[in-house]
């Protein structure tokens, strides 16, 4: 057993360091069992070696210190700001707002100008629309009315600007786009209030159905032809099989007939031989 009160000698320390150099730190049992160091460390135990090695490893003045150096974290600094910018900030500026993207300007948003390029005035839009509906109701053409008919109906009854024909054409297109009017090629009419529309002739659908019916009929006829051909082929095969059987039976009948004829001849010869033998006549056999 080790004696912790016994002071370490220089030989023991040298033997401990040599054993650690040979076996490595922590291999205290191997060091004590090694014959090279057993004599010097005979009075020491595993704990003695471990404690002494720990004392030798700790530098003087730092024993018992638990403080560990911690790496200092350096914060990322943002872009440097000049002192002049802090003391003298820039004057307040109004942010510029980009203009809205280009969009199509509706005719109802335009304002008339002197050159006559503008089509309609916003204030007169309801008035013009009322004139259009009045004209279409009065004309009451089932196929619709064109721009000229509507213009000639409105012009003598209402005060209109000189470019009213262009305004009328623009408003008719606008009302048709809004589904307030029904446009048929270049004719306009008020849509049916019930919401029912005359069904368009279904010529394409009729032709499609006829083609489908013809295709089905042709497909059925082809199928019937194929089935009839298969049935006929089966009948032919059966007939050929029966013919083969009949041929075999005829050949067998011919063989039996020949055999019967030969058997009859043998019987005649046998009867003649029997009669000769019965009469005591000598018989010579070839």
C-alpha positions as CSV (number, residue, x, y, z in Angstrom):
1,X,0.0,0.0,0.0
2,X,1.1,3.5,-0.7
3,X,2.1,5.9,2.0
4,X,0.7,9.4,1.2
5,X,2.6,10.9,4.2
6,X,6.0,9.8,2.8
7,X,7.7,12.5,0.9
8,X,8.6,11.8,-2.7
9,X,12.3,11.4,-3.3
10,X,14.2,12.4,-6.4
11,X,14.6,8.8,-7.5
12,X,10.9,8.1,-7.2
13,X,10.1,11.2,-9.3
14,X,12.6,10.2,-12.0
15,X,11.1,6.6,-12.0
16,X,7.6,8.1,-12.3
17,X,8.5,10.3,-15.2
18,X,10.4,7.5,-17.0
19,X,7.4,5.1,-16.5
20,X,5.0,7.7,-17.9
21,X,7.4,8.2,-20.9
22,X,7.4,4.5,-21.5
23,X,3.8,3.5,-20.8
24,X,2.0,6.8,-21.0
25,X,0.0,8.8,-18.4
26,X,-2.8,6.9,-16.7
27,X,-1.1,3.5,-17.0
28,X,-0.3,3.5,-13.3
29,X,-0.6,-0.3,-12.8
30,X,1.6,-1.0,-15.7
31,X,4.2,1.3,-14.3
32,X,4.1,-0.3,-10.9
33,X,4.3,-3.8,-12.4
34,X,7.2,-2.9,-14.7
35,X,10.4,-4.5,-13.1
36,X,12.4,-1.5,-14.3
37,X,10.5,0.9,-11.9
38,X,9.0,-1.6,-9.3
39,X,12.0,-1.2,-6.9
40,X,11.9,2.6,-6.9
41,X,8.1,2.8,-6.6
42,X,7.6,-0.1,-4.2
43,X,6.1,2.1,-1.5
44,X,3.7,3.9,-3.9
45,X,0.1,3.1,-5.1
46,X,-1.9,4.0,-8.2
47,X,-3.4,7.0,-6.4
48,X,0.0,8.2,-5.3
49,X,1.3,8.1,-8.9
50,X,-1.8,9.9,-10.2
51,X,-1.6,12.6,-7.5
52,X,2.1,13.2,-8.0
53,X,1.7,13.4,-11.8
54,X,-1.1,15.9,-11.4
55,X,1.0,18.0,-9.0
56,X,3.9,17.9,-11.5
57,X,1.7,18.8,-14.4
58,X,0.3,22.0,-12.7
59,X,2.5,25.0,-13.0
60,X,3.4,26.8,-9.9
61,X,1.0,29.6,-9.0
62,X,-1.8,28.3,-11.0
63,X,-2.8,25.3,-8.8
64,X,-6.4,25.4,-7.8
65,X,-7.4,28.0,-10.3
66,X,-10.7,27.2,-12.0
67,X,-10.8,30.3,-14.2
68,X,-10.5,29.4,-17.9
69,X,-9.7,31.9,-20.6
70,X,-12.7,32.5,-22.8
71,X,-12.5,33.6,-26.4
72,X,-13.7,37.1,-26.8
73,X,-16.5,37.6,-29.3
74,X,-16.0,40.4,-31.7
75,X,-19.3,41.9,-32.9
76,X,-19.6,42.7,-36.5
77,X,-19.8,46.4,-36.9
78,X,-21.9,48.0,-39.5
79,X,-20.7,50.6,-42.0
80,X,-18.9,53.5,-40.4
81,X,-20.9,56.6,-40.1
82,X,-19.1,59.9,-40.5
83,X,-19.3,62.4,-37.7
84,X,-20.4,65.0,-40.1
85,X,-23.4,63.0,-41.0
86,X,-24.4,62.7,-37.4
87,X,-23.9,66.3,-36.5
88,X,-25.3,67.6,-39.8
89,X,-28.0,65.3,-41.0
90,X,-29.2,65.7,-44.6
91,X,-32.4,67.7,-45.1
92,X,-35.7,65.9,-45.3
93,X,-36.3,64.7,-48.8
94,X,-39.7,63.7,-50.2
95,X,-39.5,60.2,-51.6
96,X,-40.3,60.0,-55.3
97,X,-43.2,57.7,-56.1
98,X,-42.8,56.0,-59.5
99,X,-45.7,56.5,-61.8
100,X,-48.3,53.8,-62.1
101,X,-47.8,51.3,-64.9
102,X,-49.3,52.1,-68.3
103,X,-52.9,51.0,-68.6
104,X,-55.5,51.5,-71.1
105,X,-57.6,54.7,-70.6
106,X,-61.3,54.0,-70.9
107,X,-63.3,56.2,-73.2
108,X,-65.5,57.2,-70.2
109,X,-62.4,58.7,-68.5
110,X,-61.5,61.1,-71.3
111,X,-62.1,64.8,-71.3
112,X,-62.8,66.6,-74.6
113,X,-60.1,68.9,-76.0
114,X,-60.0,71.4,-78.8
115,X,-58.4,69.2,-81.4
116,X,-61.4,66.7,-81.2
117,X,-59.3,63.6,-80.6
118,X,-61.2,62.8,-77.4
119,X,-64.2,60.7,-77.9
120,X,-66.7,61.3,-75.1
121,X,-67.2,63.4,-72.0
122,X,-67.7,61.7,-68.7
123,X,-70.6,63.9,-67.7
124,X,-72.6,63.0,-70.9
125,X,-72.0,59.2,-70.8
126,X,-75.4,58.4,-69.1
127,X,-77.2,60.7,-71.6
128,X,-75.6,59.1,-74.6
129,X,-76.4,55.6,-73.3
130,X,-80.0,56.6,-72.8
131,X,-80.2,57.8,-76.4
132,X,-78.7,54.5,-77.6
133,X,-81.2,52.4,-75.6
134,X,-84.1,54.6,-76.8
135,X,-83.1,54.2,-80.4
136,X,-82.7,50.4,-80.2
137,X,-86.1,50.1,-78.4
138,X,-87.8,52.2,-81.0
139,X,-86.2,50.5,-84.0
140,X,-86.9,47.1,-82.5
141,X,-85.1,45.2,-85.2
142,X,-84.7,41.5,-84.4
143,X,-81.5,41.3,-86.3
144,X,-80.1,44.4,-84.6
145,X,-79.4,47.9,-85.9
146,X,-76.1,49.3,-87.3
147,X,-74.4,52.5,-86.3
148,X,-75.9,54.5,-89.2
149,X,-79.5,53.5,-88.3
150,X,-78.9,54.4,-84.6
151,X,-77.2,57.7,-85.6
152,X,-80.0,58.8,-87.9
153,X,-82.6,58.1,-85.2
154,X,-80.8,60.1,-82.5
155,X,-79.6,63.1,-84.5
156,X,-82.9,64.7,-85.3
157,X,-84.3,64.1,-81.8
158,X,-81.4,65.3,-79.6
159,X,-78.7,67.8,-79.5
160,X,-75.4,66.1,-80.2
161,X,-71.9,67.3,-80.8
162,X,-70.4,67.3,-84.3
163,X,-68.3,64.2,-83.6
164,X,-71.3,62.3,-82.2
165,X,-70.9,59.5,-84.8
166,X,-67.5,58.6,-83.4
167,X,-68.9,58.9,-79.9
168,X,-71.8,56.7,-80.8
169,X,-69.5,54.0,-82.3
170,X,-67.3,54.0,-79.2
171,X,-70.2,53.8,-76.8
172,X,-71.8,50.9,-78.7
173,X,-68.5,48.9,-78.5
174,X,-68.2,49.8,-74.8
175,X,-71.7,48.6,-74.0
176,X,-71.2,45.4,-76.0
177,X,-68.0,44.7,-74.1
178,X,-70.0,45.2,-70.8
179,X,-72.7,42.7,-72.1
180,X,-75.3,45.5,-71.9
181,X,-75.8,45.2,-75.6
182,X,-75.7,42.2,-77.9
183,X,-73.5,42.5,-80.9
184,X,-74.0,40.5,-84.1
185,X,-71.3,41.3,-86.6
186,X,-71.8,45.1,-87.1
187,X,-75.4,45.2,-85.6
188,X,-76.4,45.9,-82.1
189,X,-79.5,45.1,-80.2
190,X,-80.8,44.9,-76.6
191,X,-80.4,41.5,-75.2
192,X,-83.4,39.3,-74.3
193,X,-84.4,40.2,-70.7
194,X,-85.3,36.5,-70.0
195,X,-81.7,35.6,-70.7
196,X,-82.6,33.0,-73.2
197,X,-80.8,33.0,-76.5
198,X,-81.9,31.4,-79.7
199,X,-79.9,28.3,-80.1
200,X,-77.5,28.4,-83.0
201,X,-77.8,25.8,-85.7
202,X,-75.8,22.8,-84.6
203,X,-74.5,22.0,-88.1
204,X,-71.1,20.9,-86.8
205,X,-72.6,18.7,-84.1
206,X,-75.1,17.1,-86.6
207,X,-72.3,16.4,-89.0
208,X,-70.2,15.0,-86.2
209,X,-73.1,12.7,-85.1
210,X,-73.6,11.5,-88.7
211,X,-69.9,10.7,-89.1
212,X,-69.9,8.9,-85.8
213,X,-73.0,6.9,-86.9
214,X,-71.3,6.0,-90.2
215,X,-68.2,5.0,-88.4
216,X,-70.2,2.8,-86.0
217,X,-72.1,1.2,-88.9
218,X,-68.9,0.5,-90.8
219,X,-67.3,-0.9,-87.6
220,X,-70.3,-3.2,-87.0
221,X,-70.3,-4.3,-90.7
222,X,-66.5,-5.0,-90.5
223,X,-67.0,-6.9,-87.3
224,X,-69.8,-9.0,-88.8
225,X,-67.7,-9.8,-91.9
226,X,-64.8,-10.9,-89.7
227,X,-67.1,-13.1,-87.6
228,X,-68.6,-14.7,-90.7
229,X,-65.1,-15.3,-92.2
230,X,-64.0,-17.0,-88.9
231,X,-67.2,-19.1,-88.9
232,X,-66.6,-20.2,-92.5
233,X,-63.0,-21.0,-91.8
234,X,-64.1,-23.2,-88.9
235,X,-66.6,-25.0,-91.1
236,X,-64.0,-25.6,-93.8
237,X,-61.6,-27.1,-91.3
238,X,-64.4,-29.4,-89.9
239,X,-65.2,-30.6,-93.5
240,X,-61.6,-31.3,-94.2
241,X,-61.3,-33.3,-91.1
242,X,-64.4,-35.3,-92.0
243,X,-63.1,-35.9,-95.5
244,X,-59.8,-37.3,-94.0
245,X,-61.8,-39.6,-91.7
246,X,-63.8,-40.8,-94.7
247,X,-60.7,-41.5,-96.7
248,X,-59.2,-43.5,-93.9
249,X,-62.4,-45.5,-93.5
250,X,-62.5,-46.3,-97.3
251,X,-58.9,-47.4,-97.2
252,X,-59.6,-49.6,-94.3
253,X,-62.7,-51.1,-96.1
254,X,-60.6,-51.9,-99.1
255,X,-58.0,-53.7,-97.0
256,X,-60.7,-55.8,-95.3
257,X,-62.3,-56.6,-98.6
258,X,-59.0,-57.9,-100.0
259,X,-58.4,-59.9,-96.8
260,X,-61.9,-61.5,-97.1
261,X,-61.2,-62.4,-100.7
262,X,-57.9,-64.0,-99.8
263,X,-59.5,-65.8,-96.9
264,X,-62.2,-67.2,-99.2
265,X,-59.6,-68.6,-101.6
266,X,-57.8,-70.3,-98.7
267,X,-61.1,-71.9,-97.6
268,X,-61.7,-73.3,-101.1
269,X,-58.2,-74.8,-101.2
270,X,-58.7,-76.2,-97.7
271,X,-62.0,-77.8,-98.8
272,X,-60.4,-79.4,-101.8
273,X,-57.6,-80.8,-99.7
274,X,-60.1,-82.2,-97.3
275,X,-62.1,-83.9,-100.0
276,X,-58.9,-85.5,-101.5
277,X,-57.8,-86.7,-98.2
278,X,-61.2,-88.1,-97.4
279,X,-61.2,-90.0,-100.7
280,X,-57.9,-91.6,-100.1
281,X,-56.2,-89.7,-102.8
282,X,-52.6,-88.9,-102.3
283,X,-51.8,-85.2,-102.0
284,X,-48.6,-83.7,-102.9
285,X,-47.5,-80.5,-101.2
286,X,-45.2,-78.3,-103.1
